[in-house]
Amino acid sequence: MRLRRTFITNSQILVPAALIVFAAGCAAIQVSTDYSHSTDFAAYHAYSWLRAYAGNELWVDQIKRDVNQQLQAKGWMDSPTITRLYLQCEPDEDLDEWPDARIWDELLLRSSTADGWAPTVGPILQEGVTGMRSFVVEPMQFGRLFLAGDAAHIVPPTGAKGLNLAVADVAVLARAIAEFYRSGREDLLARYSEICLRRIWKVQRFSWWMTSMLHRFHHEGEFERKRQLAELDYLTSSRAAMTSLAENYTGLPLE
Ligand SMILES: Cc1cc2nc3c(=O)[nH]c(=O)nc-3n(C[C@H](O)[C@H](O)[C@H](O)COP(=O)(O)OP(=O)(O)OC[C@H]3O[C@@H](n4cnc5c(N)ncnc54)[C@H](O)[C@@H]3O)c2cc1C
């Protein structure tokens, strides 16, 4: 078996290969959905992330999810001197309305803790807005062409499942490819999409549920907030609920 990584451009190309795996991440979705046989299932969430890179001192990895009072903020170190920061914002957020001082005001408000901890303020080096969506392409194969990872599906980040799903796709595909080259069997390859999609839709469900439990949205009222708090209360007091969360969070078994 000969493995080769090919860089695909906008033009049509002919790839001389028995099997083609298309795993070029979410930027490749336009390419992957150009096949008329596939159906795209997409849903857009009522929020985006305002992301900013800041030059500041090391501060602890921090994920702040304050369902009670404010919208979310999170940040982590990309290097010892660069922090990547995320602030939950509106889907159509206008970056012109976010001077550096406002970014830091919001970040300090959302991230500072009761014991006096607060992120170290530093210069904002770059900023942008990332929209949130869920997305699945069905089926994930066309003849001998197989889609894997973000090229075939996107989940909102709340469940931290994107990489897990990509690895699961590849595990299923690797087994099928090995069998194809070992014995000529094609049935595992033929079932690749069906096997992966069962897991993908369960992970879409889980990520959606986590998002609706942990994010607050401006358009939602008190009823929704109280439902979220009840959900969190149930989750932290019921062994059955905790077991279900742990089962999904650590990863469903591979078929
Ligand atoms: C800020 C952030 C935090 C995240 N946190 C988590 C987390 O905690 N847990 C989790 O499970 N997931 C997380 N994810 C999601 C996770 O990173 C992705 O779901 C995962 O990397 C998808 O893997 P992939 O191999 O499909 O795509 P990628 O990792 O995007 O890899 C695609 C590769 O294809 C290459 N490529 C692109 N275009 C072409 C082309 N035209 N030709 C050839 N090659 C090309 C790219 O260079 C890249 O190497 C996070 C993502 C982000 C952005």
The ligand as an ORCA input file, in Angstrom:
! r2SCAN-3c Opt
* xyz 0 1
  C      -9.688     26.598     19.230
  C     -10.125     25.165     19.045
  C     -10.244     24.316     20.153
  C     -10.642     22.995     20.004
  N     -10.764     22.178     21.105
  C     -11.129     20.885     20.946
  C     -11.214     20.006     22.076
  O     -10.974     20.394     23.227
  N     -11.581     18.707     21.856
  C     -11.873     18.247     20.608
  O     -12.204     17.054     20.455
  N     -11.807     19.060     19.518
  C     -11.433     20.353     19.667
  N     -11.362     21.191     18.572
  C     -11.772     20.670     17.260
  C     -10.641     19.895     16.621
  O      -9.452     20.670     16.573
  C     -11.063     19.496     15.201
  O     -12.349     18.918     15.221
  C     -10.062     18.498     14.634
  O      -8.780     19.081     14.535
  C     -10.519     18.009     13.263
  O      -9.500     17.215     12.737
  P      -9.358     17.056     11.163
  O      -8.175     16.173     10.965
  O     -10.665     16.662     10.561
  O      -9.057     18.527     10.589
  P      -7.764     19.458     10.886
  O      -7.181     19.221     12.234
  O      -8.238     20.848     10.532
  O      -6.708     18.961      9.806
  C      -6.901     19.198      8.408
  C      -5.546     19.141      7.718
  O      -5.776     19.244      6.308
  C      -4.843     20.154      5.759
  N      -5.437     20.765      4.553
  C      -6.322     21.802      4.477
  N      -6.618     22.086      3.208
  C      -5.942     21.201      2.443
  C      -5.857     20.976      1.037
  N      -6.526     21.738      0.161
  N      -5.090     19.949      0.608
  C      -4.416     19.166      1.465
  N      -4.429     19.340      2.807
  C      -5.194     20.343      3.283
  C      -4.587     21.163      6.871
  O      -3.330     21.771      6.710
  C      -4.605     20.253      8.114
  O      -3.339     19.694      8.400
  C     -10.950     22.513     18.704
  C     -10.815     23.361     17.579
  C     -10.403     24.675     17.742
  C     -10.254     25.578     16.519
*
